[in-house]
Amino acid sequence: MGKMEYYKKVKKILIIILFLNFIVAIAKILFGLYSNTLSITTDGIHSSFDGISNIVGIVGLTFAAKPSDKEHPYGHYKIETLTSLIIVVLLFLAGYEVLTSAITKIYNPTIPDITFLSFLVMIITTLVNIGVSYYENKKGKELKSEFLIADSKHTRSDIYASCAIILGLIVMKLGYTIFHLIKNC
């Protein structure tokens, strides 16, 4: 497979995943705002970072696909590695966003409206992310794409965060909050 065909295949995968990531992000953000559930809203913001990383990948691969020139006699393929490093920065930014939102929520607590729909939104979006992560990792290994493999791990971090939120929703639905836990220690 030539480099141009490789980049076309990787970009096609990223466009599909971009669409799915933004659907997941929008669903979480809108439902989180509607239900006054900061953890779901924040998870939606984290999911939007997955979509942003897809855009970074599409742009990076567009430049990486450029043929060799006078200044770059070996081509531009190393840009794919650089875009993988950008994913790492996005992961740190997402972690920072989650941490600051959590601290804000501790000082300004609100009671979220946890319903069956809360669980449904989180479970469906988590299942979509599991499928996306699996598909992207599989294709990344098939195509030997550093970017796809790194991005699949970024999506996997979203899965872990979503599972923690589902667990937190269960605990809150059972009537426990951080204040109950602290009081009983």
C-alpha positions in Angstrom: 0.0 0.0 0.0 1.4 3.4 -1.0 1.6 6.3 1.4 -1.3 8.2 -0.3 -3.6 5.2 0.0 -2.5 4.7 3.6 -3.3 8.3 4.5 -6.6 8.1 2.8 -7.6 5.0 4.7 -6.5 6.6 8.1 -8.4 9.8 7.3 -11.5 7.9 6.4 -11.4 6.1 9.7 -10.9 9.3 11.6 -13.8 11.0 9.8 -16.1 8.1 10.9 -14.8 8.3 14.4 -15.1 12.1 14.5 -18.8 11.9 13.7 -19.4 9.3 16.4 -17.3 11.2 19.0 -19.2 14.4 18.5 -22.6 12.6 18.7 -21.4 11.1 22.1 -20.1 14.5 23.3 -23.3 16.4 22.3 -25.5 13.7 23.9 -23.6 13.9 27.2 -23.3 17.6 27.3 -26.9 18.3 26.5 -28.2 15.7 28.9 -25.8 16.7 31.6 -27.0 20.3 31.4 -30.6 19.2 31.3 -30.3 17.0 34.3 -28.0 19.3 36.2 -25.4 16.5 36.4 -21.9 18.0 36.3 -20.2 14.6 36.0 -22.2 13.9 32.8 -21.6 17.4 31.4 -17.9 17.1 32.2 -17.7 13.7 30.6 -19.3 15.2 27.5 -16.5 17.8 27.4 -14.0 15.0 27.8 -15.7 13.3 24.8 -15.4 16.5 22.8 -11.6 16.3 23.2 -11.8 12.9 21.4 -13.4 14.7 18.5 -10.9 17.5 18.6 -8.1 14.9 18.6 -9.7 13.4 15.4 -9.6 16.8 13.8 -5.9 17.2 14.8 -5.3 13.8 13.2 -7.0 14.7 10.0 -5.1 17.9 9.7 -1.8 16.3 10.7 -2.3 13.4 8.2 -3.1 15.9 5.5 0.3 17.5 6.0 2.1 14.1 6.5 0.7 12.9 3.1 2.6 15.7 1.3 5.3 14.3 -1.0 9.0 14.9 -0.5 10.3 18.3 -1.4 13.5 20.3 -1.3 13.3 21.0 2.5 12.0 17.6 3.4 13.8 15.0 1.2 12.4 12.1 3.2 8.8 13.4 3.2 6.5 14.7 6.0 5.5 11.4 7.5 6.9 12.3 11.0 4.0 14.7 11.4 1.9 11.7 12.3 4.1 11.1 15.3 3.8 14.8 16.2 0.0 14.6 16.1 0.2 11.6 18.5 2.0 13.8 20.9 -0.7 16.4 20.6 -3.1 13.7 21.8 -1.1 13.4 25.0 -1.5 17.1 25.6 -5.3 16.8 25.0 -5.5 14.0 27.5 -3.8 16.3 30.1 -6.2 19.1 29.3 -9.2 16.8 29.6 -7.9 15.6 33.0 -7.4 19.2 34.1 -11.0 20.1 33.0 -12.4 17.1 35.0 -10.3 18.0 38.1 -11.4 21.7 38.1 -15.0 20.8 37.5 -14.9 18.4 40.4 -13.3 21.0 42.7 -16.0 23.6 41.7 -18.7 21.0 42.4 -17.4 20.3 45.9 -17.6 24.0 46.8 -20.9 24.6 45.0 -22.8 21.3 45.4 -26.1 20.8 43.6 -28.4 17.8 43.5 -28.5 16.2 40.1 -31.7 14.7 38.7 -30.7 11.1 38.3 -33.2 9.1 36.3 -33.4 5.9 34.2 -32.5 8.2 31.2 -29.3 9.2 33.0 -28.2 5.6 33.0 -29.4 5.0 29.5 -27.4 8.0 28.1 -24.3 6.9 29.9 -24.5 3.2 29.0 -25.3 3.9 25.3 -22.5 6.4 24.9 -20.1 4.1 26.7 -21.0 1.3 24.4 -20.4 3.5 21.4 -17.0 4.5 22.8 -16.1 0.8 23.4 -16.9 0.1 19.8 -15.0 3.2 18.6 -11.9 2.3 20.7 -11.9 -1.3 19.5 -12.4 -0.4 15.9 -9.8 2.4 15.9 -7.2 0.2 17.7 -7.8 -2.7 15.3 -7.4 -0.5 12.3 -4.4 1.3 13.8 -2.6 -2.1 14.2 -3.6 -3.2 10.7 -2.4 0.0 9.1 0.5 0.4 11.6 -0.8 3.9 12.4 0.7 5.4 15.5 -1.9 8.1 15.5 -4.9 5.7 15.4 -3.5 3.5 18.2 -2.8 6.6 20.4 -6.2 8.0 19.7 -7.9 4.7 20.5 -6.2 4.9 23.9 -7.6 8.4 24.3 -11.1 7.1 23.7 -10.4 4.3 26.1 -9.8 6.9 28.8 -13.2 8.2 28.1 -14.7 4.7 28.7 -13.0 4.5 32.1 -14.3 8.0 33.0 -17.8 7.0 31.9 -17.8 3.8 33.9 -16.7 5.8 37.0 -19.6 8.2 36.4 -22.1 5.3 36.0 -20.8 4.0 39.4 -21.2 7.4 40.9 -24.8 7.7 39.6 -25.6 4.4 41.2 -24.1 5.5 44.5 -26.1 8.8 44.4 -29.3 7.0 43.3 -28.9 4.8 46.4 -28.9 8.1 48.4 -25.2 8.4 49.2 -23.3 11.6 48.5 -19.8 12.7 49.4 -21.2 14.4 52.5 -22.8 11.2 53.7 -19.6 9.3 53.3 -17.5 12.0 55.1 -20.0 12.2 57.9 -19.9 8.4 58.5 -16.1 8.2 58.6 
